[in-house]
Amino acid sequence: MTHLAIIGGSDAGISAALRARELDSSVDVTVVVADAYPNFSICGIPYYFTGEVAPWQSLAHRTHADLEATGMTLRLDTFATDIDVTGQRLEVRTPSGATESIPYDELIVGTGALPSHAGINGLDRLGPQDGVHVIHSMGDTFALDQDLNARQPRSAIIIGAGYVGLEMAEAFITRGMAVTQLQRGSEVLSTLDAELGSLVHDELSAHGVDVITGTTVHAVDKTSAGLIVSGNHEGAPFSRTADLVLAVVGVRPNTDLLERAGAGLGAGRAVVVDDRMRTGLPHVWAAGDGIITHHRLLDITYLPLGTTSHKQGRIAGENALGGDRAFQGSVGTQVVKVFDVVAARTGLRDRDAVFGGFNPLTTSSSADDHKRYYPGAHPIHFRITGDMSDGRLLGAQLVGRRGTEVAKRVDTFATALHAGLTVDQVSDLDLSYTPPLGSPWDAVQVATQAWSRAALLVGTSA
């Protein structure tokens, strides 16, 4: 019997365990989980705080019983401390504090990522007891929920305006709080060009969020007057006070365990794996937010995404049992809802494309989500990036009202990127049409045709 040990109870780890049990019901699968909440949707946490998802147990993709019914063994509240690569044993700390050794034939590590402090003084010493929070786990969720219920804070400062930061701004506004959102860059949602990020900014402002861009936060301090966030805003000293502070300034790969075991680090100081999820250590595989990302356009980068973690985990689970499946690469497809606006992106922006050695042209356009004569049409705003050398599609960015199917339209671009289509070839796609839902040329194709016209003009002028 094969003994498969897996570290991590989130996307990568559970996907690996499920795939292994799916392929071989005789394999012994032990999943070591650092907390008591395996297979919970961390991406769904903001909607628990808006009240749209309740109770908190609803955030479980699968219950504890569902997981164990597949035949895997869950070791909850158990922390992996060391990997004995030569002896093929995993050292763990049990809930009682005792040390135990788990033998394995194959080991899959899915330890994920940790919240980044981004060099902000105070985040390393202040915590939920002080009103300073992060959102990265169910434990963080319970701590914030308890604080909101116990103290009833009236104001919050959110440090960071990425995906989770924007979703939590909506959650706090929904709860009647005054919200200040601080962003280091020139615009919110830095994964989009500023031209489209400004549309998301406008939506936040329209719902009462005080958005302050161009702000570098240096410190968070607790005083009798409240929590003070201080730093620099466009060259001048800056400070704001609030009852609660939420820091969502990104993540860093959790590599300590594998690094100590001898694994190499690469992009973003994430663990290096090949496209089969092999770490280079014998019988040790890795997947998820702790490893580098194989990208279809950039080759190797670090781009932690839940969808990617699920795929990598599934591949690791299959290959650890003797399979030979390769991860086909990410194109970085992401989408977020901010109040009544949806923003999405996939592939490369202009500056990413230059970095990747391409010859990019990026164009802006807009197109209605469906025929205007049918009531309720709204524009979708696009930024399309293609390669002037060969016409290849490199990336797309979209912002539109909720209901304009932005998420599904970005998926069309993601599929085209995966297939290596040119921008012109997107017009050849046989996309659906009915007046209440689209147009004979879908908005996706209107946007790519605008790029082709611009590319023709640039080429002619050159």
Buried (B, 14 or more C-beta within 10 A) or exposed (E): EBBBBBBBBBBBBBBBBBBBBBBBEEBBBBBBBBBBBBBBBBBBBBBBBBEEBEEBEEBBBBEBEEBBEBBBEBBBBBBBBBBEBEEBBBBBBEEEEEEBEBEBBBBBBBBBBBBBBBEBBBBEEBEBEBBBBBBBBBEBBEBBBEBBEEEEBEBBBBBBBBBBBBBBBBBBBBBEBBBBBBBBBEBBBBBBBBBBBBBBBEBBEEBBBBBBBBBBBBBBBBEEEBBBBBBBBEEEEBEBBBBBBBBBBBBBBBBEBBBEBEBBBBBBEBBBBEEBBBBEBEBBBBBBBBBBBBBBBBEEBBBBBBEBBBBBBBBBBBBBBEBEBEBEBBBBBBBBBBBEBBBBBBBBBBEBBEEBEBEBBBBBBBBBBBBEEEEEBBBBBBBBBBBBEEBBBBBBBBBBBBEBBBBEBBBBBBBBBBEEBBBBBBBEBEBEEEEEEBBEBBBBBBBBBBBBEBBEEEEEEE
